[in-house]
């Protein structure tokens, strides 16, 4: 039996030189700068031949992954820079309820030709837990 695909969170390696801090870039085939508007609840996406490597550089969002018919929620924020690596075949979406845009870098690794359907949102099979997402974003008390 194979292991279920899941996201991996990796802290960024950095080096300080004078007043600047340099972070190790992520190897990729394509690098995208993405803005997710505030008060956004995104549907799900699945990429069949692509690994996403997401780093939030401004703001915050909750990354949602559908696994074993359950949503898993992960806070990604500029205050705690980590790279969320999403392998091919993992259903994922984003929630930004902060009211402020969130900017992220996606260092995409291609494992084959992109498919048009990989970029068409899929409806959520059941609603997200927005109360939990608000808690993760610090918008509501636990």
C-alpha positions in Angstrom: 0.0 0.0 0.0 1.5 3.4 -1.0 1.6 6.4 1.2 -1.1 9.1 0.7 0.3 12.2 -0.9 0.4 15.2 1.4 1.8 18.7 1.6 5.2 19.3 3.2 6.1 22.4 5.1 9.7 23.5 4.9 11.2 26.4 6.8 13.3 28.7 4.5 17.0 28.8 4.9 18.4 32.3 5.2 21.7 34.1 5.6 22.1 37.6 7.1 24.6 40.0 5.5 24.6 43.5 7.0 21.0 44.7 7.2 19.7 42.4 4.5 18.5 38.8 4.9 18.9 36.5 1.9 16.6 33.5 1.5 17.4 30.4 -0.5 15.3 30.4 -3.7 13.3 27.4 -4.6 14.3 25.4 -7.7 11.5 25.6 -10.2 10.5 25.5 -13.9 8.3 28.5 -13.6 7.9 31.1 -10.8 4.6 32.9 -10.4 3.7 35.9 -8.2 0.1 35.5 -7.1 -2.3 37.9 -5.3 -5.3 36.4 -3.5 -7.8 39.2 -2.6 -9.1 39.7 0.9 -12.4 38.1 1.8 -11.7 35.2 -0.7 -12.8 31.6 -0.3 -11.4 29.7 -3.2 -12.6 26.4 -4.7 -10.3 23.4 -5.0 -7.7 22.7 -7.7 -5.7 19.6 -8.5 -2.6 19.6 -10.7 -1.7 16.3 -12.3 1.8 17.1 -13.5 2.9 19.9 -11.3 4.3 20.5 -7.8 3.4 23.8 -6.3 5.9 25.4 -3.8 4.0 28.2 -2.1 5.6 31.0 0.0 3.5 33.8 1.4 5.5 37.0 1.2 2.7 39.5 2.3 -0.3 38.9 4.4 -1.7 35.5 5.3 -4.0 32.7 4.1 -5.2 29.3 5.1 -4.2 26.6 2.7 -6.9 23.9 2.5 -6.1 20.3 1.4 -8.8 17.6 0.9 -7.4 14.3 2.2 -9.4 11.2 3.1 -12.7 13.1 2.7 -11.5 15.6 5.4 -10.2 19.1 5.0 -6.8 19.9 6.5 -6.2 23.6 7.3 -2.7 25.2 7.4 -1.9 28.8 8.2 0.7 30.4 5.8 1.8 33.9 6.8 4.6 36.4 6.1 5.2 36.3 9.9 6.4 32.7 9.7 7.9 32.1 6.3 7.7 28.5 5.2 7.3 26.8 1.8 4.3 24.6 1.4 5.1 22.0 -1.2 1.9 20.5 -2.8 2.6 17.4 -4.9 0.7 16.4 -8.0 -2.8 14.9 -7.4 -3.5 16.8 -4.1 -6.8 18.7 -4.1 -6.1 22.1 -2.6 -7.6 25.6 -2.2 -7.1 28.8 -0.3 -9.0 31.0 2.2 -8.2 34.6 2.8 -10.7 36.2 5.2 -8.5 39.0 6.4 -9.8 41.8 4.2 -6.3 42.5 2.9 -4.7 40.9 -0.2 -2.2 38.1 0.3 0.8 37.9 -2.0 2.6 34.6 -2.6 5.3 33.2 -4.7 4.6 29.8 -6.4 7.8 28.1 -7.6 6.2 25.5 -9.9 8.0 22.2 -10.7 6.6 20.6 -13.9 6.5 16.8 -14.2 4.9 16.9 -17.7 2.9 19.2 -19.9 0.3 21.2 -18.1 -3.3 20.3 -18.6 -6.0 22.9 -19.2 -8.3 21.2 -16.7 -5.7 21.6 -13.9 -6.5 25.3 -13.8 -10.3 25.0 -13.7 -11.7 25.2 -10.1 -13.5 22.2 -8.8 -16.6 22.6 -6.6 -16.1 21.8 -2.9 -17.7 18.4 -2.0 -18.8 20.0 1.3 -18.4 23.4 2.9 -15.1 24.6 4.5 -15.0 25.2 8.2 -14.7 29.0 8.0 -14.9 29.4 11.7 -11.7 27.3 12.0 -10.1 29.4 9.2 -10.9 32.6 11.0 -9.4 31.2 14.2 -6.2 30.3 12.4 -6.0 33.8 10.9 -6.5 35.3 14.3 -9.8 36.9 13.4 -11.8 35.0 16.1 -11.1 33.6 19.5 -10.8 29.8 19.9 
